[in-house]
Amino acid sequence: MGEHASSKTALREKAVEEFKAFVVLSIYLYICLGAVLLFKSAVLQGVGITFTIWGVAAIKAMVLAKFMLIGRMLHVGQRYRDKPLIWPTLHHALMSLIVLLILTTIEEIIVGFIHSRALGDSLNHVVGPIFFQGIAVCFIMFLILVPYSAFTCLGDVLGERELFRLFFVDRRAKLSVGSSA
């Protein structure tokens, strides 16, 4: 019974960690997508078009976060670990972008099928109806993924707890304890 309880506890801890990662990633993506939406809204408002879809951005951020966690679970982009961090970071960002494009395309095709949309219309929902708009969307998403990938790759090297400590714990507290010894 002790082994069953410990595996149940480990599973619960894993679920809590995954949920925390999902929440943090969703917030990060919502902030990034929100900045892009704010810019798009300002540009469109300049020509007299009202554009606000904050709720859709929140849902999209959560969907993309889940897709990214699926990619992480499948160890996507975990190549070049022995190279300088720039290479695994850029590779991870590119592979994450590809995973997001594939899963978002599948999602939009399914949603389009449910709503009886044409395939072309569904694909327009992925990156936009114009080629250059699609390139711009992919480039912006890649730029959004680079910091996430950098933190992921750095966390792989240092350990997630150490990375968290370095970013969110006052280092002077540790230095003062260490200097008194």
Phi and psi restraints in degrees (value plus and minus 20) as a CYANA .aco file:
   2 GLY   PHI     -82.7   -42.7
   2 GLY   PSI     -59.0   -19.0
   3 GLU   PHI     -87.0   -47.0
   3 GLU   PSI     -59.3   -19.3
   4 HIS   PHI     -85.1   -45.1
   4 HIS   PSI     -61.4   -21.4
   5 ALA   PHI     -86.4   -46.4
   5 ALA   PSI     -59.6   -19.6
   6 SER   PHI     -89.8   -49.8
   6 SER   PSI     -55.4   -15.4
   7 SER   PHI     -90.2   -50.2
   7 SER   PSI     -53.8   -13.8
   8 LYS   PHI     -86.7   -46.7
   8 LYS   PSI     -60.2   -20.2
   9 THR   PHI     -86.2   -46.2
   9 THR   PSI     -62.8   -22.8
  10 ALA   PHI     -83.3   -43.3
  10 ALA   PSI     -59.6   -19.6
  11 LEU   PHI     -85.4   -45.4
  11 LEU   PSI     -61.2   -21.2
  12 ARG   PHI     -84.2   -44.2
  12 ARG   PSI     -63.1   -23.1
  13 GLU   PHI     -83.2   -43.2
  13 GLU   PSI     -60.5   -20.5
  14 LYS   PHI     -83.0   -43.0
  14 LYS   PSI     -62.1   -22.1
  15 ALA   PHI     -84.0   -44.0
  15 ALA   PSI     -60.4   -20.4
  16 VAL   PHI     -84.9   -44.9
  16 VAL   PSI     -62.8   -22.8
  17 GLU   PHI     -83.3   -43.3
  17 GLU   PSI     -62.7   -22.7
  18 GLU   PHI     -83.8   -43.8
  18 GLU   PSI     -60.2   -20.2
  19 PHE   PHI     -85.9   -45.9
  19 PHE   PSI     -62.0   -22.0
  20 LYS   PHI     -81.0   -41.0
  20 LYS   PSI     -64.8   -24.8
  21 ALA   PHI     -81.1   -41.1
  21 ALA   PSI     -61.1   -21.1
  22 PHE   PHI     -82.4   -42.4
  22 PHE   PSI     -65.8   -25.8
  23 VAL   PHI     -83.9   -43.9
  23 VAL   PSI     -68.2   -28.2
  24 VAL   PHI     -82.4   -42.4
  24 VAL   PSI     -65.2   -25.2
  25 LEU   PHI     -85.4   -45.4
  25 LEU   PSI     -59.6   -19.6
  26 SER   PHI     -82.4   -42.4
  26 SER   PSI     -63.2   -23.2
  27 ILE   PHI     -84.4   -44.4
  27 ILE   PSI     -65.0   -25.0
  28 TYR   PHI     -78.0   -38.0
  28 TYR   PSI     -68.4   -28.4
  29 LEU   PHI     -86.7   -46.7
  29 LEU   PSI     -57.3   -17.3
  30 TYR   PHI     -84.1   -44.1
  30 TYR   PSI     -61.3   -21.3
  31 ILE   PHI     -83.4   -43.4
  31 ILE   PSI     -66.7   -26.7
  32 CYS   PHI     -85.2   -45.2
  32 CYS   PSI     -68.8   -28.8
  33 LEU   PHI     -85.3   -45.3
  33 LEU   PSI     -54.5   -14.5
  34 GLY   PHI     -82.8   -42.8
  34 GLY   PSI     -58.8   -18.8
  35 ALA   PHI     -83.8   -43.8
  35 ALA   PSI     -61.9   -21.9
  36 VAL   PHI     -85.4   -45.4
  36 VAL   PSI     -63.4   -23.4
  37 LEU   PHI     -84.4   -44.4
  37 LEU   PSI     -58.5   -18.5
  38 LEU   PHI     -81.9   -41.9
  38 LEU   PSI     -63.5   -23.5
  39 PHE   PHI     -84.0   -44.0
  39 PHE   PSI     -66.7   -26.7
  40 LYS   PHI     -81.4   -41.4
  40 LYS   PSI     -61.8   -21.8
  41 SER   PHI     -82.5   -42.5
  41 SER   PSI     -62.0   -22.0
  42 ALA   PHI     -84.7   -44.7
  42 ALA   PSI     -62.4   -22.4
  43 VAL   PHI     -84.2   -44.2
  43 VAL   PSI     -66.9   -26.9
  44 LEU   PHI     -86.7   -46.7
  44 LEU   PSI     -56.5   -16.5
  45 GLN   PHI     -84.3   -44.3
  45 GLN   PSI     -51.2   -11.2
  46 GLY   PHI     -82.4   -42.4
  46 GLY   PSI     -43.9    -3.9
  47 VAL   PHI    -129.2   -89.2
  47 VAL   PSI      -4.3    35.7
  48 GLY   PHI      67.3   107.3
  48 GLY   PSI      -2.7    37.3
  49 ILE   PHI    -130.8   -90.8
  49 ILE   PSI     103.9   143.9
  50 THR   PHI    -104.1   -64.1
  50 THR   PSI     110.2   150.2
  51 PHE   PHI    -165.1  -125.1
  51 PHE   PSI      88.5   128.5
  52 THR   PHI    -165.8  -125.8
  52 THR   PSI     103.4   143.4
  53 ILE   PHI    -158.8  -118.8
  53 ILE   PSI      32.8    72.8
  54 TRP   PHI     -81.5   -41.5
  54 TRP   PSI     -57.6   -17.6
  55 GLY   PHI     -85.0   -45.0
  55 GLY   PSI     -60.5   -20.5
  56 VAL   PHI     -83.9   -43.9
  56 VAL   PSI     -58.2   -18.2
  57 ALA   PHI     -82.8   -42.8
  57 ALA   PSI     -59.2   -19.2
  58 ALA   PHI     -85.1   -45.1
  58 ALA   PSI     -64.3   -24.3
  59 ILE   PHI     -85.6   -45.6
  59 ILE   PSI     -63.7   -23.7
  60 LYS   PHI     -81.6   -41.6
  60 LYS   PSI     -59.9   -19.9
  61 ALA   PHI     -81.7   -41.7
  61 ALA   PSI     -60.9   -20.9
  62 MET   PHI     -88.2   -48.2
  62 MET   PSI     -60.2   -20.2
  63 VAL   PHI     -84.0   -44.0
  63 VAL   PSI     -66.8   -26.8
  64 LEU   PHI     -83.2   -43.2
  64 LEU   PSI     -59.1   -19.1
  65 ALA   PHI     -80.7   -40.7
  65 ALA   PSI     -63.1   -23.1
  66 LYS   PHI     -84.2   -44.2
  66 LYS   PSI     -61.0   -21.0
  67 PHE   PHI     -81.7   -41.7
  67 PHE   PSI     -60.8   -20.8
  68 MET   PHI     -87.0   -47.0
  68 MET   PSI     -56.0   -16.0
  69 LEU   PHI     -89.5   -49.5
  69 LEU   PSI     -52.9   -12.9
  70 ILE   PHI     -84.1   -44.1
  70 ILE   PSI     -64.0   -24.0
  71 GLY   PHI     -79.0   -39.0
  71 GLY   PSI     -61.8   -21.8
  72 ARG   PHI     -84.6   -44.6
  72 ARG   PSI     -60.7   -20.7
  73 MET   PHI     -82.4   -42.4
  73 MET   PSI     -54.2   -14.2
  74 LEU   PHI    -106.5   -66.5
  74 LEU   PSI     -15.5    24.5
  75 HIS   PHI      39.9    79.9
  75 HIS   PSI      17.9    57.9
  76 VAL   PHI     -91.4   -51.4
  76 VAL   PSI     114.7   154.7
  77 GLY   PHI      59.5    99.5
  77 GLY   PSI      -2.0    38.0
  78 GLN   PHI    -121.6   -81.6
  78 GLN   PSI      35.1    75.1
  79 ARG   PHI    -133.9   -93.9
  79 ARG   PSI     147.4   187.4
  80 TYR   PHI      41.2    81.2
  80 TYR   PSI      12.2    52.2
  81 ARG   PHI     -83.6   -43.6
  81 ARG   PSI     -44.9    -4.9
  82 ASP   PHI    -110.7   -70.7
  82 ASP   PSI     -19.0    21.0
  83 LYS   PHI    -112.7   -72.7
  83 LYS   PSI     148.1   188.1
  84 PRO   PHI     -74.9   -34.9
  84 PRO   PSI     126.8   166.8
  85 LEU   PHI     -76.2   -36.2
  85 LEU   PSI     -43.2    -3.2
  86 ILE   PHI     -81.9   -41.9
  86 ILE   PSI     -58.9   -18.9
  87 TRP   PHI     -90.1   -50.1
  87 TRP   PSI     -69.7   -29.7
  88 PRO   PHI     -84.9   -44.9
  88 PRO   PSI     -50.2   -10.2
  89 THR   PHI     -85.6   -45.6
  89 THR   PSI     -70.2   -30.2
  90 LEU   PHI     -85.7   -45.7
  90 LEU   PSI     -59.2   -19.2
  91 HIS   PHI     -83.6   -43.6
  91 HIS   PSI     -65.3   -25.3
  92 HIS   PHI     -81.1   -41.1
  92 HIS   PSI     -63.7   -23.7
  93 ALA   PHI     -83.0   -43.0
  93 ALA   PSI     -63.7   -23.7
  94 LEU   PHI     -86.1   -46.1
  94 LEU   PSI     -64.6   -24.6
  95 MET   PHI     -86.5   -46.5
  95 MET   PSI     -57.2   -17.2
  96 SER   PHI     -83.8   -43.8
  96 SER   PSI     -61.5   -21.5
  97 LEU   PHI     -80.6   -40.6
  97 LEU   PSI     -64.0   -24.0
  98 ILE   PHI     -83.3   -43.3
  98 ILE   PSI     -62.9   -22.9
  99 VAL   PHI     -80.6   -40.6
  99 VAL   PSI     -65.2   -25.2
 100 LEU   PHI     -82.3   -42.3
 100 LEU   PSI     -62.0   -22.0
 101 LEU   PHI     -83.8   -43.8
 101 LEU   PSI     -63.8   -23.8
 102 ILE   PHI     -84.8   -44.8
 102 ILE   PSI     -70.2   -30.2
 103 LEU   PHI     -89.3   -49.3
 103 LEU   PSI     -55.7   -15.7
 104 THR   PHI     -87.2   -47.2
 104 THR   PSI     -58.3   -18.3
 105 THR   PHI     -82.6   -42.6
 105 THR   PSI     -65.6   -25.6
 106 ILE   PHI     -80.6   -40.6
 106 ILE   PSI     -65.2   -25.2
 107 GLU   PHI     -78.4   -38.4
 107 GLU   PSI     -68.5   -28.5
 108 GLU   PHI     -86.8   -46.8
 108 GLU   PSI     -55.0   -15.0
 109 ILE   PHI     -85.2   -45.2
 109 ILE   PSI     -62.8   -22.8
 110 ILE   PHI     -84.7   -44.7
 110 ILE   PSI     -66.7   -26.7
 111 VAL   PHI     -81.7   -41.7
 111 VAL   PSI     -62.3   -22.3
 112 GLY   PHI     -82.1   -42.1
 112 GLY   PSI     -59.4   -19.4
 113 PHE   PHI     -83.4   -43.4
 113 PHE   PSI     -63.0   -23.0
 114 ILE   PHI     -82.9   -42.9
 114 ILE   PSI     -58.8   -18.8
 115 HIS   PHI    -115.4   -75.4
 115 HIS   PSI      -7.8    32.2
 116 SER   PHI      35.5    75.5
 116 SER   PSI      21.9    61.9
 117 ARG   PHI    -110.7   -70.7
 117 ARG   PSI     131.6   171.6
 118 ALA   PHI     -87.3   -47.3
 118 ALA   PSI     133.0   173.0
 119 LEU   PHI     -77.4   -37.4
 119 LEU   PSI     -64.8   -24.8
 120 GLY   PHI     -80.3   -40.3
 120 GLY   PSI     -59.2   -19.2
 121 ASP   PHI     -86.1   -46.1
 121 ASP   PSI     -59.9   -19.9
 122 SER   PHI     -83.9   -43.9
 122 SER   PSI     -62.4   -22.4
 123 LEU   PHI     -87.2   -47.2
 123 LEU   PSI     -50.3   -10.3
 124 ASN   PHI     -82.1   -42.1
 124 ASN   PSI     -46.8    -6.8
 125 HIS   PHI     -93.7   -53.7
 125 HIS   PSI     -35.2     4.8
 126 VAL   PHI     -96.6   -56.6
 126 VAL   PSI     -77.3   -37.3
 127 VAL   PHI    -148.9  -108.9
 127 VAL   PSI     -25.2    14.8
 128 GLY   PHI      96.6   136.6
 128 GLY   PSI     143.4   183.4
 129 PRO   PHI    -101.2   -61.2
 129 PRO   PSI     -34.8     5.2
 130 ILE   PHI    -131.5   -91.5
 130 ILE   PSI     118.4   158.4
 131 PHE   PHI     -72.3   -32.3
 131 PHE   PSI     -69.3   -29.3
 132 PHE   PHI     -87.5   -47.5
 132 PHE   PSI     -50.4   -10.4
 133 GLN   PHI     -86.2   -46.2
 133 GLN   PSI     -60.1   -20.1
 134 GLY   PHI     -83.0   -43.0
 134 GLY   PSI     -62.8   -22.8
 135 ILE   PHI     -82.7   -42.7
 135 ILE   PSI     -63.0   -23.0
 136 ALA   PHI     -82.9   -42.9
 136 ALA   PSI     -63.9   -23.9
 137 VAL   PHI     -81.2   -41.2
 137 VAL   PSI     -65.1   -25.1
 138 CYS   PHI     -83.5   -43.5
 138 CYS   PSI     -61.4   -21.4
 139 PHE   PHI     -86.0   -46.0
 139 PHE   PSI     -63.4   -23.4
 140 ILE   PHI     -82.8   -42.8
 140 ILE   PSI     -63.7   -23.7
 141 MET   PHI     -83.9   -43.9
 141 MET   PSI     -59.3   -19.3
 142 PHE   PHI     -80.2   -40.2
 142 PHE   PSI     -64.9   -24.9
 143 LEU   PHI     -83.7   -43.7
 143 LEU   PSI     -54.2   -14.2
 144 ILE   PHI     -88.4   -48.4
 144 ILE   PSI     -54.9   -14.9
 145 LEU   PHI     -97.5   -57.5
 145 LEU   PSI     -43.5    -3.5
 146 VAL   PHI     -80.5   -40.5
 146 VAL   PSI     -70.1   -30.1
 147 PRO   PHI     -82.0   -42.0
 147 PRO   PSI     -60.6   -20.6
 148 TYR   PHI     -79.2   -39.2
 148 TYR   PSI     -65.3   -25.3
 149 SER   PHI     -86.3   -46.3
 149 SER   PSI     -57.3   -17.3
 150 ALA   PHI     -82.0   -42.0
 150 ALA   PSI     -64.8   -24.8
 151 PHE   PHI     -84.5   -44.5
 151 PHE   PSI     -60.0   -20.0
 152 THR   PHI     -83.1   -43.1
 152 THR   PSI     -67.6   -27.6
 153 CYS   PHI     -87.7   -47.7
 153 CYS   PSI     -59.7   -19.7
 154 LEU   PHI     -86.0   -46.0
 154 LEU   PSI     -58.0   -18.0
 155 GLY   PHI     -84.1   -44.1
 155 GLY   PSI     -53.5   -13.5
 156 ASP   PHI     -85.4   -45.4
 156 ASP   PSI     -54.5   -14.5
 157 VAL   PHI     -99.5   -59.5
 157 VAL   PSI     -69.2   -29.2
 158 LEU   PHI    -107.9   -67.9
 158 LEU   PSI     -44.2    -4.2
 159 GLY   PHI      78.7   118.7
 159 GLY   PSI     120.8   160.8
 160 GLU   PHI     -83.4   -43.4
 160 GLU   PSI     -58.5   -18.5
 161 ARG   PHI     -84.6   -44.6
 161 ARG   PSI     -62.4   -22.4
 162 GLU   PHI     -86.7   -46.7
 162 GLU   PSI     -60.7   -20.7
 163 LEU   PHI     -82.1   -42.1
 163 LEU   PSI     -64.7   -24.7
 164 PHE   PHI     -80.3   -40.3
 164 PHE   PSI     -65.1   -25.1
 165 ARG   PHI     -81.3   -41.3
 165 ARG   PSI     -63.3   -23.3
 166 LEU   PHI     -83.9   -43.9
 166 LEU   PSI     -53.9   -13.9
 167 PHE   PHI    -109.8   -69.8
 167 PHE   PSI     -49.9    -9.9
 168 PHE   PHI    -143.8  -103.8
 168 PHE   PSI     -17.6    22.4
 169 VAL   PHI    -136.3   -96.3
 169 VAL   PSI     116.1   156.1
 170 ASP   PHI     -83.3   -43.3
 170 ASP   PSI      95.1   135.1
 171 ARG   PHI     -93.3   -53.3
 171 ARG   PSI     -42.3    -2.3
 172 ARG   PHI     -84.0   -44.0
 172 ARG   PSI     -52.8   -12.8
 173 ALA   PHI     -82.2   -42.2
 173 ALA   PSI     -61.2   -21.2
 174 LYS   PHI     -90.4   -50.4
 174 LYS   PSI     -59.8   -19.8
 175 LEU   PHI     -84.4   -44.4
 175 LEU   PSI     -59.3   -19.3
 176 SER   PHI     -89.2   -49.2
 176 SER   PSI     -54.7   -14.7
 177 VAL   PHI     -88.4   -48.4
 177 VAL   PSI     -63.1   -23.1
 178 GLY   PHI     -89.2   -49.2
 178 GLY   PSI     -51.4   -11.4
 179 SER   PHI     -99.7   -59.7
 179 SER   PSI     -39.1     0.9
 180 SER   PHI    -100.0   -60.0
 180 SER   PSI     -32.8     7.2
